[in-house]
Amino acid sequence: MASILAVDDSASMRQMVSFTLKGAGFDVVEAVDGVDALSKAKGQSFSLVITDVNMPNMDGISLIKELRGLPAFKFTPLLMLTTESGNDKKQQGKMAGATGWIVKPFNPDQLLATVKKVLG
Amino acid sequence: MSIDMAQFHQVFFEESFEGLDIMESGLLNMDPGTVDDEEINSIFRAAHSIKGGSGTFGFNDISRFTHIMETLLDEMRDGRRPVTPEAVDALLRSVDVLRDMLAATSDDGEVDEEKVQEQKSELEQILNGKPGEVATDVGAADAAAQPVGGVEVRPIGWHIVFRPLPHMLRTGNDPLRIIRELAELGDLKSEGDISALPALSSYEPEDSYLSWDLHLHGDVEKQAIDDIFDWVEDDCELIIMPLLPEGEPEVAMVSAAAVPAASEPEAPVVQAAPPPVERRSKEDRRSSKDRRTNNRRQSGGSSGGGSIRVEISKIDALINMVGELVITQSMLSMLGEDFEMDRLERLNDGLSQLERHTRELQESVMQVRMLPISFTFSRFPRLVHDLSSKLGKKIELKMAGENTEVDKTVIEKIGDPLVHLVRNSLDHGIEMPEERLAAGKPETGTINLSASHKGGNIVIEIRDDGQGLNRDKIEEKALEKGIIDEDHNLSDQQIYELIFAAGFSTADVVSDVSGRGVGMDVVRKNINELGGGIEIESDPGKGSAIIIRLPLTLAILDGQTVTVADETYIVPLVSIIESIQVKADQINRVAGKGETFKLRDEFLPILRLHELFGIENPNASSLEEGLLVVVEGDGRHCGLFVDDLLGQQQVVIKSLEANYQRVDGISGATILGDGSVALILDIPGRLRLAAETGADSAAKQTA
């Protein structure tokens, strides 16, 4: 079963993402910020990482940069959750090595559709 | 798959209210002119989370409103906009509006649209320098979201040339995934192009060398194709051309050869594209986003019951207790399986254990209701900030004892009275800066707000260093209102207490700060309803204080259990200074006046608990045999003579008034782990009683 790392400092978003993905049969590990996510990513491999951008301690862009530098995450899809006004964030994310993005606000169906498309 | 988003609403609201608190205290801490990165970042993040969450959960009004705040904060954060006091105040007001909006949404209540619009235009005014123009609004952008594609004739399909740049795989994007997705849209014919493959010696296994010539047949919107390539548009060369029906010549056929070789990845291919071939533009991309935004589902607000935040340690205690209960239960059911009379004793043990655990569980659950008073206190920094600027006064608020735990009911009911009292201090107590300077006082006035457990009570004090109560003015007003007669014979203190009389206000001008004189009597009534009392102290020119005492009923207390004969008593830990064993030469007896002992050059009276409570056979009757617990209350000290100390524990206070009747010198009772009742001593009350009966008059002489 594919395991997914979901990173967001907002508990409600984290719950929503995690609940949706678990409901679709994925293993989900939650992390509250970039630092938390990075330490979890070092202990376990994931098929996909979904991260918020604005977070305390380490933001999503830095997390993506760090993850992409890890051999285990060289080709792993790394998605970021951005807002509609976040075009420069998307560019920064791409520069850091992000695979793509999911635009907030999104509903569970959109999330699942995106995840399924990435995981094939 | 359909997921009920309502299940996340409660968490979202709680998180958002927390976010608002973070924003509020952050804004209050912000010094105009300077930007503390950490501070403004956390404010920004809170706003950002609320915006993201409200959008996701379908609260679009909240999302739009927060968006404007976020934009403003973002500009401040980047240093593009100075942090002015006006902007901070506007943001603070917006926090209030947002809080109202969230509360209304969460409780299915009405949102004050007018207020929201007003606040919105204030923010926009700051943002744009002129009102009425929404910075960027989802709705506004909607109009621009015209269907794209300049082709008149509906294409029967699309011809796509897709050439990934070498680094595409390292972004986590898989060309095959993209081709698979295209295949889902219609009938896809694909032709791979391996011409770019290098010789094996120079082959980089992590680079992508392949490209594809794809023909997608079917009634497919160009937007759908654009969406598929959305993430990789900078990681590939891409040409999308419509396939037109028979008879309509395909406008242009761009062969793969026309596309620059993959070895020049940065070179764009625009020049190869004939007019009908659409390159994706920023506009396209944005419009696709907007469309998506509109798909947000509207979900009806659901309101959950109120929730309280409980310390993990309390929950752990509960879980522990449940664990104990389960063990006891399984022990009992084993006993019951084949029961014989010789096991009766074990059964009895088990049953009493069950009883005890049940009771402990019950008490632990009650502890969950105990909340730190900071829940109430936290609103005051903002209140003081707002009011002092409104009144043109300089005031510093100091708070102490925010962690004092009080019952949830107290938290709920004490809020409004406290607000009123603090407002009074601000409005009537603290003078204007010039007056203060003229009176030789520091320009900035101070209000101290504190809470503590003291002598069987929760004491909340509001103390200011203002002008104190004006005795003459109160008297005059009371006469005018007919509350007292000309020939009254009241002391200063009694005059002060007149402010608690109904319909009394001494403000020269009735301001919207301290209301219309409906206050203090209501304050006193509310506090009396909680079983408490309110006192007033005033020192003309130096300040005044309001002291609220609330009974500890339901409160938790750290207690020391002490024994006298078979009885157990609880001495509040806060009252205890130390416990000592006295030697005969430390003791002084004054004929008929009781006994004292000498502790580090001080003579302290001795109170024998067994005498106080009429216990016949204490284990220790002479002072050397037992222990003296040195206690303090209201500035008095004394040695309590007890048989022994047992241990320290947290006890839940049961009201004696509710279950029996009020007993002087005892603040309540508690039930111990073994099921017995222990009285909790009210040390200051006890000492006061002792002083009144003259038992410590000897001490007064010697001390």
Interface residues (C-beta under 8 A of the other chain):
Chain A: D9 S10 A11 S12 M13 Q15 M16 F19 T20 G23 A24 D52 N54 M55 P56 R68 K74 F75 T76 P77 L78 L81 T83 E84 S85 N87 K94 G97 A98 T99 G100 W101 V103 K104 P105 F106 N107 P108 D109 Q110 L112 K117 V118 G120
Chain B: M1 S2 I3 M5 Q7 F8 H9 V11 F12 E15 N41 S42 F44 R45 H48 S49 K51 G52 G53 G55 T56 F57 G58 S63 H67 T136 V138 L169 R170 T171 G172 N173 D174 R177 R180 E181 E206 D230 W231 V232 D234 D235 K282 R285 R286 K289 D290 R292 T293 N295 R296 R297
